[in-house]
Amino acid sequence: MTPNVTLAIVVGVLVGTGVYLLLERSLSRVIIGVTLISNGVNVLMLIAGGAAGGPPLIGSGPPEDMADPLPQAMVLTAIVINLGLTSFVLAMAYRSWQLHGHDEVQDDLEDRRIARRAERGAVDKRDDDVGTNLAIEAAEARDETEEVPLVTGHGPQLGAEDDDVTGRRS
């Protein structure tokens, strides 16, 4: 049996486009990317299942003419899991839109804290960070804690030791 080249190209396009969208900062694009990757993997599993055949019921025909039921069951399970994941990320995107007016994923405040402390030499430097410049990375990180929150009392709380992150004391 030889796989259909057209379906293999479709799998490549779906997964490639999905990975590209998954690397974006907008949650709506991440949702589309995860869905495309899931659909690409589902098509790949169906390709790997072999040619279409008769129904996989004992006694309905010779066993060599039956379709393999395992890829079909795995694809149905993957569809259900993808639906649950999509609904969860949609809920997160909607909540982000309610709080901030956009669905863009923010930079992590704790990552900026660690980068600034490492820049000052307050934490041990790791051997695998030889090619990085922490001063440039800390300067390029967007500081979204400066924005006025729509709902007060929510979000990361800054302490007195965090003036190095925002440039001001809270």
N, C-alpha and C positions, 0 to 999 in steps of 0.2 A: 504494500500500500504506500502511495506517495501522498504527502500532504498537499493541499491546494495552495499554490503560491499566492494567489490573491488574498486568501485568508491570512496567510503569514505576513503579508505586507500590511494588511489591516491591523493585525496585532501590533506590529512595529510602530505604525502611525499612532494608534491609540495610546500605547504605553509611552512613546516619546513625547507626545503632546501632553499627556497627563503628568509626566515628570517635570516638564517645563512649567506647567501651571502650578504644580505643587510647590515650586520654589519661589512663588510670588508671596507678597506680604498680605494680600487681601484674602480674607477667609472665603469669600464667594469664589474666587479663582481656585483656592485650595480644594473646595468642595467639588468643583468641576473636574479638577485634576485627579482627585481620588476616584471619582466615578469613572473617568476615562480609563485609568489604570485598572480598575476592577473589571470593567467591560472587556478590556484587552486580555486580561488573564482568563476571564471566562471563555472567550473565543479560543484562546490557546488551549485550554483544557478540553474543549470540544474537538479541536483539531487532533489533540493527542489521543482522544477516545477512539479514533478510527472512523471508518466510513459508516454512513447510516445503514441501518439494517432493520430487521423486524423488531417487534416489541420484545423486551427481555422477559417474557413469561414462559415458564417451563411448560412444554407441551404445545406451544403455538407454532413450532417449526423446528427445523434442525438447529442445533446449537451454533454451528458455524455461521448461520445467517442472521443471528440475533445481534442487536446493538449492545455495547457495553454499558450497563446501567451506572457504574461507578462515576464516570465523568459527569453524567447528567445529574446525579445526586449531589456531587460536589459543587456544580454550578448553581443549582437551586439553593444550596446552603450559602454560597458566596453572595448570591443576590440578596438574601435576607439579611446577612451581616452588613452588606453595603448599604441597605436601606436604613438599618439602625444607626450606622455610623454617619450617614448623610443627615439624618434627622437630628442627631446630637450636635454636629458641627453647624447645622442651620440654626439651631437654638442658640449656640454660642455666638454666631454672627449677628443674630437679631438682638441679643442682649448687648453686644458690643456697639451695635448701631444705636440702641436706646441710650446707652451711657455716654458715648463719645461722638455720635453723629457719623461714624464711619466704621467699617469692619476690618480695618488694617490692624495687623498684629503689632503690638508695641515692642520696643526694645526692653529687655529685662533689666530692671533696676539693680538687681543683685549682681548681674554680670558687669555693669558699669562700676559698682562699688569695688568689686574684686580687681578690675582693671586699674582703677585709680590707686588702690592700695599697693598693687604690684608695681606700679610706676614709681611710687614713693619708696619702694623696697620694704614695705611692711609685711609682705608675705614672701614665702620662698618661691623663687622662680623655678620652673620645671625645665628639664633638659630638652623637651620636645618643642619648646617655644623659641628656639634659637633664631628663626628667621622672622619673628614678629616684632613690631615696634608698638609697644603698649601705649605710648604717648599719642601716636597717630590714631590708634584704634579708639582710645578714650575720647579724643577730640571729635572723631567722626560719628560717634554714637549719638543718636538723637536723644535729647532729654525731654521726654513728654511729661515729666512731673511738673514742669513750669506752666502747663496749660491749666486754665481754670476748670475744675471738674463740674459737670452738670449736676451731679448728685453729691452732696457733701457727706463726709464720713466714710466714703468708700475708697478703695485703692490702697496703694502701698503707703505705709506710715513711715515717716523719716524720723530718726532720732537725732540727738545732739551730735553724735559722731559722724553724721552723714552730710555735714556741710561741704565736704570735699566733692560730693557728687553733684549737688545743685548750685554750689557757690553761695548759698545762704543758709541760715539756720532756721529750723522749723519751730 
